[in-house]
């Protein structure tokens, strides 16, 4: 066996040996630290161990093991990914519905507080909405009166046009007739809109009165429970 006395070797020679050993260590170290093994179960239920996962089984998911066989990473299967995404989607939709319900409940509570702050009795509710309905009917009656006057004016203009022999006068009457028709259209639209609004107020009155009655019952029950 050949022995080497390191103490008698030149220092530069020793440095060269140590440098080469260091470089070799650096090159070998990544191979030992990065070496990985995989465990997976194929479509037949058979468990495999290997340093790579076949492309045919890549979608089934696998576990990555270190050199000591300890699991350090799990890659879920494509099916599990789809199920996870579907579960997250359902959870988001459920959270969205819960948030919507929470906001609706908060809005309802605010409306109830506002309702109780405005009215103190059923009679007040009825009087307030009767006043709105009367105003709506007055507006409708006024629009109908103007519509009727405009209709008579249009009829008069058309009669004038039929009797007129002057071309320029007929042209002037045509313009006036056009304006009258536009006004009739405007009045009719306004009448329709106010009729719709009156119907909305009537329905709102019924809903508000019912809600107010329920709130009064709740308050009465709450007060009786305290006693």
Secondary structure as UniProt FT lines:
FT   HELIX           6..8
FT   HELIX           11..34
FT   STRAND          37..41
FT   TURN            43..44
FT   STRAND          47..50
FT   HELIX           55..60
FT   STRAND          62..65
FT   TURN            67..68
FT   STRAND          71..75
FT   HELIX           78..118
FT   HELIX           122..163
FT   HELIX           167..226
//
